Amino acid sequence: MEFHEYANLFPMMQPDELADLVNDVKQNGLIEPIVLYEEKILDGRNRFLACGEAGIKPHYEYYKGDEPVGYVI
């Protein structure tokens, strides 16, 4: 799945941080859903990647609002 340009305003996690998130997702599952906007990931890029690494199917919700940039920030 593609990442929305707004999501790319912030850097991705460092490899060691992502590894910690993968372990957390393996132990606890995905707690916060991944937020989509315009059929792309607006929030949750790292969670999306961690789910893939952990073999967990992610769950999604669509952004509801009119300020997607503000939501990301």
N, CA and C of each residue as an Amber inpcrd file, in Angstrom:
protein
   219
   0.8570000  -1.1710000   0.0000000   0.0000000   0.0000000   0.0000000
   0.9020000   1.2340000   0.0000000   0.4780000   2.2550000  -0.6740000
   1.2670000   3.4850000  -0.7680000   1.0770000   4.3530000   0.4720000
   2.0980000   5.1480000   0.7440000   2.0370000   6.1250000   1.8180000
   1.6010000   7.4580000   1.2230000   0.7080000   8.1390000   1.8990000
   0.2380000   9.4440000   1.4350000   1.3660000  10.4600000   1.5930000
   1.4020000  11.4190000   0.6990000   2.4480000  12.4460000   0.7610000
   2.4360000  13.1960000   2.0860000   1.2640000  13.3630000   2.6860000
   1.1910000  14.0480000   3.9860000   1.8820000  13.2350000   5.0780000
   1.7510000  11.9190000   4.9970000   2.4000000  11.0580000   5.9880000
   3.9130000  11.1870000   5.8930000   4.3850000  11.4590000   4.6960000
   5.8230000  11.5480000   4.4800000   6.4280000  12.8510000   4.9950000
   5.6190000  13.6840000   5.6560000   6.1510000  14.8910000   6.2750000
   7.0780000  14.5470000   7.4480000   6.9050000  13.3550000   7.9950000
   7.7020000  12.9220000   9.1330000   8.5650000  11.7310000   8.7470000
   9.7410000  11.6090000   9.3580000  10.6240000  10.4810000   9.0270000
  10.0790000   9.1640000   9.5670000  10.5300000   8.0950000   8.9610000
  10.1810000   6.7650000   9.4270000  11.0120000   6.4450000  10.6670000
  10.6040000   5.4110000  11.3900000  11.3680000   4.9490000  12.5490000
  12.7280000   4.4260000  12.0980000  13.6660000   4.4960000  13.0030000
  14.9750000   3.8870000  12.7780000  14.8090000   2.3650000  12.8740000
  15.7140000   1.5960000  12.2500000  15.5680000   0.1320000  12.2480000
  15.4020000  -0.4980000  13.6340000  16.1280000  -0.0060000  14.6350000
  15.9930000  -0.5920000  15.9730000  14.6320000  -0.2670000  16.5920000
  14.1110000   0.9250000  16.3120000  12.7830000   1.2940000  16.8120000
  11.7090000   0.4420000  16.1260000  11.8540000   0.2380000  14.8260000
  10.8920000  -0.5810000  14.0920000  10.9220000  -2.0250000  14.6010000
  12.1120000  -2.5260000  14.8950000  12.2280000  -3.8900000  15.4360000
  11.4790000  -4.0110000  16.7600000  11.5740000  -2.9900000  17.6020000
  10.8240000  -2.9840000  18.8620000   9.3230000  -2.9890000  18.6020000
   8.8890000  -2.2170000  17.6080000   7.4680000  -2.1720000  17.2660000
   7.0040000  -3.5220000  16.7250000   7.8150000  -4.1630000  15.9040000
   7.4740000  -5.4950000  15.3940000   7.2640000  -6.4590000  16.5570000
   8.1700000  -6.4410000  17.5140000   8.0290000  -7.3260000  18.6870000
   6.7620000  -7.0170000  19.4710000   6.4470000  -5.7400000  19.6130000
   5.2400000  -5.3480000  20.3210000   3.9870000  -5.8330000  19.5830000
   3.9840000  -5.6880000  18.2770000   2.8330000  -6.1360000  17.4880000
   2.6980000  -7.6560000  17.5670000   3.8020000  -8.3660000  17.5770000
   3.7550000  -9.8310000  17.7230000   3.1200000 -10.2190000  19.0590000
   3.4680000  -9.4920000  20.1120000   2.9750000  -9.8240000  21.4520000
   1.5480000  -9.3340000  21.7020000   1.2310000  -8.1390000  21.1940000
  -0.0300000  -7.4960000  21.5560000  -1.0020000  -7.2810000  20.4050000
  -0.5750000  -7.5680000  19.1940000  -1.4200000  -7.2850000  18.0380000
  -1.3690000  -5.7970000  17.7120000  -2.0750000  -5.4310000  16.6840000
  -2.1590000  -4.0240000  16.2910000  -3.2430000  -3.3640000  17.1360000
  -2.8520000  -2.3950000  17.9410000  -3.7900000  -1.7410000  18.8470000
  -4.4710000  -0.5580000  18.1630000  -3.6870000   0.3130000  17.5450000
  -4.2250000   1.4830000  16.8420000  -4.3850000   1.1510000  15.3630000
  -5.5560000   1.3990000  14.7950000  -5.7220000   1.1050000  13.3680000
  -4.8740000   2.0340000  12.5030000  -4.6260000   1.6000000  11.2950000
  -3.9130000   2.4010000  10.3060000  -4.9530000   3.2770000   9.6190000
  -4.6520000   4.5580000   9.5000000  -5.6160000   5.5240000   8.9730000
  -5.3380000   5.7790000   7.4950000  -6.3830000   5.6330000   6.6830000
  -6.2830000   5.8360000   5.2430000  -6.9430000   7.1340000   4.8210000
  -6.3730000   7.7200000   3.7740000  -6.9260000   8.9250000   3.1670000
  -6.5570000   8.8660000   1.6970000  -7.5340000   9.0290000   0.8420000
  -7.3270000   8.9370000  -0.6050000  -6.6970000   7.5900000  -0.9820000
  -7.1300000   6.5410000  -0.3000000  -6.6920000   5.1600000  -0.5390000
  -5.1980000   4.9450000  -0.2830000  -4.6030000   5.8160000   0.5300000
  -3.1960000   5.6960000   0.9090000  -3.0910000   5.8250000   2.4220000
  -1.9660000   5.3790000   2.9830000  -1.7710000   5.4550000   4.4190000
  -1.4460000   6.8870000   4.8190000  -2.3200000   7.4520000   5.6280000
  -2.1220000   8.8000000   6.1600000  -1.3810000   8.7450000   7.4900000
  -1.7230000   7.7820000   8.3140000  -1.1020000   7.6210000   9.6250000
  -0.9500000   6.1380000   9.9080000   0.2630000   5.7360000  10.2750000
   0.4810000   4.3400000  10.6360000   1.4310000   3.6130000   9.7100000
   2.2960000   4.3460000   9.0280000   3.2490000   3.7020000   8.1150000
   4.1060000   2.6800000   8.8500000   4.6100000   3.0510000  10.0050000
   5.4600000   2.1300000  10.7640000   4.6590000   0.9430000  11.2800000
   3.4280000   1.1890000  11.7080000   2.5700000   0.0890000  12.1600000
   2.2770000  -0.8670000  11.0040000   2.0680000  -0.3200000   9.8180000
   1.8210000  -1.1290000   8.6270000   3.0180000  -2.0380000   8.3500000
   4.2170000  -1.4740000   8.3620000   5.4240000  -2.2660000   8.1200000
   5.6320000  -3.2970000   9.2160000   5.3690000  -2.9190000  10.4670000
   5.5250000  -3.8500000  11.5850000   4.5600000  -5.0210000  11.4620000
   3.3400000  -4.7490000  11.0310000   2.3740000  -5.8380000  10.8380000
   2.8760000  -6.8210000   9.7850000   3.4200000  -6.2840000   8.7010000
   3.9620000  -7.1510000   7.6590000   5.0820000  -8.0300000   8.1820000
   5.9830000  -7.4420000   8.9530000   7.1000000  -8.1950000   9.5360000
   6.6180000  -9.2220000  10.5520000   5.5720000  -8.8710000  11.2900000
   5.0640000  -9.7510000  12.3470000   4.0860000 -10.8060000  11.8220000
   3.6830000 -10.6630000  10.5600000   2.7070000 -11.6070000  10.0110000
   1.3070000 -11.3850000  10.5310000   1.0020000 -10.1550000  10.9180000
  -0.3060000  -9.7910000  11.4660000  -1.0670000  -9.0060000  10.3950000
  -2.3250000  -9.3610000  10.1900000  -3.1420000  -8.6200000   9.2330000
  -3.5590000  -7.2940000   9.8710000  -3.1890000  -6.1650000   9.2440000
  -3.5530000  -4.8710000   9.8340000  -5.0350000  -4.5580000   9.6430000
  -5.5450000  -3.6970000  10.5030000  -6.8980000  -3.2020000  10.3100000
  -6.8250000  -1.7000000  10.0640000  -7.8010000  -1.2160000   9.3290000
  -7.7730000   0.1560000   8.8280000  -9.0450000   0.8970000   9.2090000
  -8.9160000   2.2190000   9.2040000 -10.0890000   3.0840000   9.2590000
  -9.7930000   4.2590000   8.3380000 -10.8470000   4.8570000   7.8420000
 -10.6870000   5.9990000   6.9410000 -10.7230000   7.2990000   7.7300000
  -9.8630000   8.2220000   7.3430000  -9.8320000   9.5430000   7.9550000
 -11.1590000  10.2360000   7.6930000 -11.7180000  10.7770000   8.7450000
 -12.9600000  11.5420000   8.6400000 -12.6570000  12.9460000   9.1300000
 -12.6350000  13.8690000   8.2520000 -12.3380000  15.2350000   8.6240000
 -11.9610000  16.0320000   7.3910000 -11.6180000  17.2750000   7.5970000
 -11.2800000  18.1250000   6.4630000  -9.9090000  18.7790000   6.6150000
  -9.0830000  18.2770000   7.5400000  -7.7370000  18.8080000   7.7470000
  -6.7340000  17.6610000   7.8690000  -6.5020000  16.9140000   6.7870000
  -5.5990000  15.7590000   6.8990000  -4.1770000  16.1400000   7.2800000
  -3.6960000  17.2950000   6.8400000  -2.3500000  17.7270000   7.2280000
  -2.3040000  17.9800000   8.7270000  -3.2950000  18.6460000   9.2570000
  -3.3700000  18.8910000  10.6950000  -3.4380000  17.5970000  11.4800000
  -4.1430000  16.6180000  10.9560000  -4.2360000  15.3170000  11.6160000
  -2.8630000  14.6740000  11.7180000  -2.1100000  14.7180000  10.6410000
  -0.7810000  14.1090000  10.6230000   0.1500000  14.8320000  11.5780000
   0.0540000  16.1520000  11.5940000   0.9430000  16.9360000  12.4540000
   0.5080000  16.7910000  13.9090000
